[in-house]
Amino acid sequence: MTLRLPEDLAQRLAACTPSRKRNQFVVELVRRELDREGRELEEAALRLSALESVHTAEDGEWLSLDENEAWGEFDEERFLNDLNAASAKTGKIIGSVAA
């Protein structure tokens, strides 16, 4: 593999690194950066999985369906009351019931 560096960067590398160690220096920099990037991606994936698992648990509550009540008219007041009761666990009020 041939690596082409900008002139100013090549001069800095030559000035700061002995000639016989430049290749290893570049290899270590690339390895370290790729490892860091891999760790960041892994951490982001773990955070996303944790968020999804929380929302999946919440979705389970809303996806459960009582067939006896499912076929009736939509009752907005009851819906908002049920929604707010479930949301009270997290401290978030989603909507309000008009008086």
Sequence and secondary structure as in RCSB ss.txt:
>XXXX:A:sequence
MTLRLPEDLAQRLAACTPSRKRNQFVVELVRRELDREGRELEEAALRLSALESVHTAEDGEWLSLDENEAWGEFD
EERFLNDLNAASAKTGKIIGSVAA
>XXXX:A:secstr
      HHHHHHHHHHS GGGHHHHHHHHHHHHHHHHHHHHHHHHHHHHHHHHHHHHHHHHHH   HHHHTS   
HHHHHHHHHHHHTTTT        
